[in-house]
């Protein structure tokens, strides 16, 4: 049994950095950051099958061992926690995530006033000077997408007019990313339009998490740092009692094969299965067949977002028909448009694992839901952008 445990042989961190009991027969995976602090979980085993939680961080290096801290000090340039040239402001879309990011970085969120006039117009005023500063605006364009997007654009404009040195739009969830190509005549490519709006508003750089497709990066005429949420989910899966020979990674559609393959590679080259799907309209999916073997195995379905959950639930039903023992759903973005909650809580999934790039309201919690925090991941990326360090090395 112990020989079948997964372990990353090239992890730069010492054994003490792992949050898992080495004597327990669990699937083992070390966080793949080369030099970064991982998004630590607060005793994840205590949260049986998805009691919803999003760990709140109180210190920049929560639960780090002294050996790991020493390793980081040797490999990273010194950070000045009180660097007055770095400012972080939060929009109204996900203030909890913004606060966690600021806590990780040892900074206070910048003071900003955002309100709506009686007719719905948005008013933004920075309440502190940003002249000559590197400003980071944390605002996902999640539902209501149009409101949050417009708020982000006005925040960017306010910073530009306040003489900020650089403006980085930190967009944990990039709305309109699915409209990235023309599949039929006379369609718009809204992803390109939104990219143009952000650029024209005055942003110098964009930091986005798990874009729907990598080609969206090319729509921007400014630099884009693409952050992947996989390490956070992989780190959590490492705490589950799953043997490597019982695991199979499943792509819910052909378009997500590259994402699922990269996920499976990190899990010691786990086998891959693909759900062949035919879509007859937006938010309407029909599953046809399964490519691969899942009989008697634990299936981990990987996708970038869950919207109405039609694709992933029909895929899960097919996996159970083909003999899968358990099905886990893993996604970075939890859009959760109706009737997603009813579908996800129907009993098809052992656990639904998401991140907090989009805030999940309490009424949308259900027993199988687990929420992981990407605050450390985004905070580490912001530090590296500010200090002109490599971002891609985080994921190597």
C-alpha positions as CSV (number, residue, x, y, z in Angstrom):
1,X,0.0,0.0,0.0
2,X,2.7,2.5,0.9
3,X,4.5,1.9,-2.3
4,X,1.4,3.1,-4.2
5,X,1.3,6.5,-2.5
6,X,1.8,9.5,-4.7
7,X,4.7,11.8,-3.9
8,X,6.4,14.5,-5.9
9,X,10.1,13.5,-5.8
10,X,11.3,17.0,-6.9
11,X,9.6,19.1,-4.3
12,X,11.9,21.7,-3.0
13,X,10.3,21.8,0.5
14,X,11.5,19.6,3.3
15,X,9.3,16.7,4.5
16,X,8.1,18.8,7.4
17,X,6.4,21.1,5.0
18,X,3.7,18.5,4.2
19,X,0.6,18.9,6.2
20,X,-0.1,15.1,6.0
21,X,0.8,12.5,8.5
22,X,3.5,10.4,6.8
23,X,2.3,7.2,8.5
24,X,-1.2,7.5,7.0
25,X,-1.9,5.6,3.7
26,X,-3.1,8.6,1.8
27,X,-2.5,10.0,-1.6
28,X,0.5,12.3,-1.2
29,X,1.3,15.4,-3.2
30,X,3.6,18.2,-2.2
31,X,2.6,21.8,-3.2
32,X,4.3,22.5,-6.5
33,X,5.4,26.1,-5.8
34,X,9.1,26.3,-6.2
35,X,9.6,29.2,-3.9
36,X,6.1,30.3,-2.7
37,X,4.1,29.9,0.4
38,X,1.2,27.5,-0.1
39,X,-2.4,28.0,0.6
40,X,-2.6,26.1,3.9
41,X,-5.6,24.2,5.0
42,X,-6.8,24.3,8.6
43,X,-7.0,20.6,9.5
44,X,-8.8,19.6,6.3
45,X,-9.5,16.1,7.6
46,X,-11.9,17.5,10.2
47,X,-14.2,18.8,7.5
48,X,-15.8,15.5,6.5
49,X,-17.0,15.5,2.9
50,X,-17.3,19.1,2.3
51,X,-18.5,21.1,5.2
52,X,-18.1,24.5,3.5
53,X,-15.1,26.5,4.7
54,X,-12.7,29.1,3.4
55,X,-9.6,29.4,5.6
56,X,-9.1,33.0,6.8
57,X,-5.4,33.9,7.0
58,X,-4.2,36.0,9.9
59,X,-0.5,36.0,9.2
60,X,1.5,36.2,5.9
61,X,3.0,32.7,6.5
62,X,0.4,30.7,8.3
63,X,1.5,27.3,9.7
64,X,4.9,27.4,8.1
65,X,7.6,25.3,9.7
66,X,10.9,27.1,10.6
67,X,12.7,24.9,8.0
68,X,10.3,26.0,5.2
69,X,10.6,29.6,6.3
70,X,14.3,29.4,6.2
71,X,14.1,27.9,2.7
72,X,11.9,30.8,1.5
73,X,14.3,33.4,2.9
74,X,17.2,31.9,1.0
75,X,15.4,31.7,-2.3
76,X,13.3,34.8,-2.4
77,X,14.4,38.4,-2.5
78,X,13.6,40.3,0.7
79,X,10.0,41.7,0.8
80,X,9.2,44.9,2.5
81,X,5.8,44.4,4.1
82,X,5.4,48.1,4.7
83,X,6.3,49.1,1.2
84,X,4.3,52.3,0.7
85,X,4.7,52.0,-3.1
86,X,2.4,49.0,-3.2
87,X,-1.4,49.5,-2.7
88,X,-4.2,47.0,-2.8
89,X,-7.8,48.1,-3.3
90,X,-10.9,46.0,-3.3
91,X,-14.0,46.3,-5.3
92,X,-17.4,45.2,-3.9
93,X,-17.5,41.8,-5.8
94,X,-15.4,39.8,-3.4
95,X,-14.1,41.8,-0.4
96,X,-13.5,38.7,1.7
97,X,-10.9,37.4,-0.8
98,X,-9.3,40.8,-1.0
99,X,-8.9,40.9,2.8
100,X,-7.3,37.5,2.8
101,X,-4.8,38.6,0.1
102,X,-3.9,41.7,2.1
103,X,-3.5,39.6,5.3
104,X,-1.1,37.2,3.5
105,X,1.0,40.1,2.3
106,X,1.0,41.9,5.6
107,X,-0.7,45.0,4.2
108,X,-3.9,46.9,4.8
109,X,-6.5,47.3,2.1
110,X,-6.5,50.8,0.6
111,X,-9.3,53.1,1.5
112,X,-11.8,53.5,-1.3
113,X,-15.3,54.8,-1.5
114,X,-17.7,53.0,-3.9
115,X,-21.4,53.8,-4.0
116,X,-24.4,53.7,-6.3
117,X,-26.5,56.7,-7.2
118,X,-30.3,56.5,-7.2
119,X,-30.3,55.7,-10.9
120,X,-27.7,52.9,-10.5
121,X,-24.6,54.8,-11.7
122,X,-21.4,53.9,-9.9
123,X,-19.3,56.4,-8.0
124,X,-15.7,55.7,-7.1
125,X,-13.3,57.8,-5.0
126,X,-9.9,56.8,-3.7
127,X,-9.5,58.1,-0.2
128,X,-5.7,58.0,0.0
129,X,-2.9,59.1,-2.3
130,X,-1.6,56.6,-4.9
131,X,0.7,59.0,-6.8
132,X,3.7,57.0,-8.0
133,X,2.4,53.8,-6.5
134,X,2.0,50.3,-7.9
135,X,-1.8,49.8,-7.5
136,X,-3.5,46.4,-7.6
137,X,-7.3,46.3,-7.9
138,X,-9.0,43.1,-6.8
139,X,-12.3,42.7,-8.6
140,X,-13.7,39.5,-10.2
141,X,-16.3,40.2,-12.9
142,X,-18.6,37.5,-11.5
143,X,-22.4,37.9,-11.4
144,X,-23.8,40.5,-11.8
145,X,-21.1,40.6,-14.4
146,X,-22.0,43.9,-16.0
147,X,-22.1,45.7,-12.7
148,X,-18.8,44.3,-11.5
149,X,-17.1,44.9,-14.8
150,X,-18.2,48.6,-14.9
151,X,-17.1,49.0,-11.3
152,X,-13.6,47.7,-12.2
153,X,-13.4,50.1,-15.2
154,X,-14.3,53.1,-13.1
155,X,-11.8,52.0,-10.4
156,X,-9.0,51.8,-13.0
157,X,-10.0,55.2,-14.3
158,X,-9.9,56.7,-10.8
159,X,-6.4,55.3,-10.2
160,X,-5.2,56.6,-13.6
161,X,-6.4,60.1,-12.9
162,X,-4.8,59.9,-9.4
163,X,-1.4,59.5,-11.1
164,X,-0.7,55.9,-10.1
165,X,2.6,54.6,-11.5
166,X,1.2,51.2,-12.6
167,X,-2.3,49.8,-12.4
168,X,-2.8,46.0,-12.3
169,X,-6.4,44.6,-12.6
170,X,-6.5,41.5,-10.4
171,X,-9.4,39.5,-11.9
172,X,-9.8,36.2,-10.0
173,X,-12.7,35.4,-12.3
174,X,-12.8,36.9,-15.8
175,X,-16.4,37.2,-17.0
176,X,-17.3,36.9,-20.7
177,X,-14.3,34.5,-21.1
178,X,-16.5,31.9,-22.8
179,X,-17.3,34.3,-25.7
180,X,-13.8,33.9,-27.0
181,X,-14.5,32.8,-30.6
182,X,-17.1,32.7,-33.3
183,X,-18.9,29.4,-33.5
184,X,-21.8,30.7,-35.6
185,X,-22.3,33.6,-38.0
186,X,-22.9,37.1,-36.7
187,X,-21.7,36.3,-33.2
188,X,-19.7,38.8,-31.1
189,X,-16.4,38.0,-29.4
190,X,-17.1,39.6,-26.1
191,X,-13.9,38.5,-24.5
192,X,-11.9,40.7,-26.9
193,X,-14.3,43.6,-26.3
194,X,-13.8,43.4,-22.5
195,X,-10.1,43.1,-22.9
196,X,-10.2,46.4,-25.0
197,X,-12.3,48.1,-22.3
198,X,-9.9,47.2,-19.5
199,X,-6.9,48.4,-21.6
200,X,-8.5,51.6,-22.6
201,X,-9.6,52.4,-19.1
202,X,-6.0,52.6,-18.2
203,X,-4.8,49.3,-16.8
204,X,-1.1,48.5,-17.3
205,X,-1.4,44.8,-16.5
206,X,-3.9,42.1,-15.8
207,X,-3.6,39.2,-13.3
208,X,-6.3,36.6,-14.0
209,X,-7.0,33.2,-12.6
210,X,-7.8,30.1,-14.7
211,X,-9.1,31.8,-17.9
212,X,-11.6,29.7,-19.8
213,X,-9.1,29.4,-22.7
214,X,-5.5,30.4,-23.0
215,X,-6.2,32.2,-26.2
216,X,-7.9,35.0,-24.2
217,X,-4.5,36.2,-23.1
218,X,-3.8,37.3,-26.7
219,X,-6.9,39.6,-26.7
220,X,-5.1,42.0,-24.3
221,X,-2.6,44.5,-25.6
222,X,-1.0,44.7,-22.2
223,X,0.9,42.0,-20.2
224,X,-1.3,39.3,-18.6
225,X,-0.2,37.0,-15.8
226,X,-2.2,33.8,-15.9
227,X,-2.5,32.1,-12.5
228,X,-3.7,28.5,-12.2
229,X,-5.8,27.3,-9.3
230,X,-4.8,23.7,-9.7
231,X,-2.1,23.7,-6.9
232,X,-4.6,24.7,-4.3
233,X,-7.0,21.9,-5.3
234,X,-4.2,19.3,-5.7
235,X,-2.9,20.2,-2.2
236,X,-6.4,19.5,-0.8
237,X,-6.8,16.2,-2.7
238,X,-3.5,15.1,-1.1
239,X,-5.3,14.9,2.2
240,X,-7.9,12.4,0.9
241,X,-7.4,8.7,1.5
242,X,-7.2,7.8,-2.1
243,X,-4.6,5.3,-3.4
244,X,-3.0,6.1,-6.7
245,X,-4.0,2.9,-8.4
246,X,-7.7,3.7,-7.7
247,X,-7.7,7.2,-9.2
248,X,-8.7,8.4,-12.6
249,X,-8.9,12.0,-13.8
250,X,-11.9,12.8,-16.0
251,X,-12.4,15.7,-18.4
252,X,-16.1,16.6,-18.7
253,X,-15.7,17.5,-22.3
254,X,-13.2,17.3,-25.2
255,X,-12.3,21.0,-24.8
256,X,-11.0,20.4,-21.3
257,X,-8.7,17.6,-22.1
258,X,-5.5,19.7,-21.9
259,X,-6.5,20.9,-18.4
260,X,-7.4,17.4,-17.2
261,X,-4.1,16.0,-18.6
262,X,-2.1,18.6,-16.8
263,X,-4.0,17.8,-13.6
264,X,-3.5,14.1,-14.0
265,X,0.3,14.6,-14.7
266,X,0.6,16.3,-11.3
267,X,-1.1,13.3,-9.7
268,X,1.8,10.9,-10.6
269,X,0.5,10.5,-14.2
270,X,-3.0,9.2,-13.2
271,X,-5.0,7.7,-16.0
272,X,-7.3,10.0,-18.0
273,X,-10.9,9.5,-19.2
274,X,-12.9,11.8,-21.4
275,X,-16.7,12.4,-21.5
276,X,-17.8,12.9,-25.1
277,X,-20.5,15.5,-25.1
278,X,-22.8,17.1,-27.7
279,X,-24.1,20.6,-26.9
280,X,-27.4,21.7,-28.5
281,X,-27.4,25.3,-27.1
282,X,-26.0,27.5,-24.4
283,X,-26.2,25.9,-20.9
284,X,-27.7,22.7,-22.5
285,X,-25.5,19.6,-22.7
286,X,-26.2,16.0,-23.8
287,X,-23.7,13.3,-22.8
288,X,-23.0,10.7,-25.4
289,X,-20.3,8.3,-24.2
290,X,-17.2,7.8,-22.2
291,X,-13.7,7.3,-23.5
292,X,-11.6,5.5,-20.9
293,X,-12.0,3.0,-18.0
294,X,-13.5,4.2,-14.7
295,X,-14.9,0.9,-13.3
296,X,-14.3,0.5,-9.6
297,X,-12.2,3.7,-9.5
298,X,-12.5,7.1,-7.8
299,X,-13.2,9.6,-10.6
300,X,-12.0,13.2,-10.3
301,X,-13.8,15.5,-12.7
302,X,-11.8,18.7,-13.5
303,X,-13.2,21.9,-15.1
304,X,-12.4,25.6,-14.9
305,X,-15.9,26.6,-13.9
306,X,-19.3,25.3,-12.8
307,X,-22.2,27.4,-14.1
308,X,-25.5,25.6,-14.3
309,X,-23.7,22.3,-13.5
310,X,-25.5,20.6,-16.5
311,X,-22.3,19.3,-18.1
312,X,-20.6,18.0,-14.9
313,X,-23.7,16.4,-13.4
314,X,-24.6,14.5,-16.6
315,X,-20.9,13.5,-16.8
316,X,-21.1,12.2,-13.2
317,X,-24.2,10.2,-14.0
318,X,-22.5,8.6,-16.9
319,X,-19.4,7.8,-14.7
320,X,-21.7,6.0,-12.2
321,X,-23.3,4.0,-15.0
322,X,-19.9,2.9,-16.1
323,X,-19.0,1.6,-12.6
324,X,-17.1,4.5,-10.9
325,X,-17.0,4.0,-7.2
326,X,-16.9,7.7,-6.2
327,X,-17.0,10.9,-8.2
328,X,-15.3,14.2,-7.1
329,X,-16.0,17.5,-8.9
330,X,-13.1,20.0,-8.9
331,X,-13.5,23.5,-10.3
332,X,-11.8,26.9,-9.8
333,X,-14.8,29.1,-10.4
334,X,-18.2,28.5,-8.8
335,X,-20.6,30.6,-10.8
336,X,-23.5,28.5,-9.6
337,X,-26.4,29.8,-11.7
338,X,-29.7,28.1,-11.0
339,X,-30.4,25.2,-10.9
340,X,-26.7,24.3,-10.1
341,X,-27.2,23.8,-6.4
342,X,-30.0,21.3,-6.9
343,X,-28.0,19.4,-9.4
344,X,-24.8,19.3,-7.4
345,X,-26.5,18.3,-4.1
346,X,-28.4,15.5,-5.8
347,X,-26.1,12.8,-4.5
348,X,-24.0,12.2,-7.6
349,X,-20.9,13.6,-6.0
350,X,-18.9,12.5,-3.1
351,X,-17.5,16.0,-2.8
352,X,-17.6,19.3,-4.8
353,X,-14.3,21.2,-4.5
354,X,-14.2,24.8,-5.5
355,X,-12.2,27.9,-4.7
356,X,-13.2,31.4,-3.5
357,X,-12.5,33.3,-6.7
358,X,-16.2,33.9,-6.7
359,X,-18.0,34.4,-3.3
360,X,-20.5,31.7,-2.4
361,X,-23.4,32.8,-0.4
362,X,-24.5,30.8,2.6
363,X,-27.8,29.8,1.0
364,X,-25.8,28.1,-1.7
365,X,-23.9,25.8,0.7
366,X,-24.7,22.1,0.6
367,X,-23.2,19.1,2.5
368,X,-20.8,18.0,-0.3
369,X,-19.4,21.5,-0.8
370,X,-15.8,22.4,0.1
371,X,-14.4,25.9,-0.5
372,X,-10.6,26.5,-0.7
373,X,-8.8,29.8,-0.6
374,X,-6.6,31.1,-3.4
375,X,-5.6,34.1,-1.3
376,X,-2.0,33.0,-0.8
377,X,-1.6,32.1,-4.4
378,X,-2.8,35.5,-5.6
379,X,-0.9,37.3,-2.9
380,X,2.4,35.6,-3.8
381,X,1.8,36.5,-7.5
382,X,1.2,40.1,-6.6
383,X,4.5,40.2,-4.6
384,X,6.3,38.8,-7.6
385,X,4.8,41.2,-10.1
386,X,5.6,44.1,-7.8
387,X,9.2,43.0,-7.3
388,X,9.7,42.0,-11.0
389,X,10.2,38.3,-10.2
390,X,9.1,35.3,-12.2
391,X,5.5,34.3,-11.9
392,X,5.6,31.1,-14.1
393,X,8.2,29.5,-11.7
394,X,5.4,29.3,-9.1
395,X,3.8,26.5,-11.1
396,X,6.9,24.5,-12.2
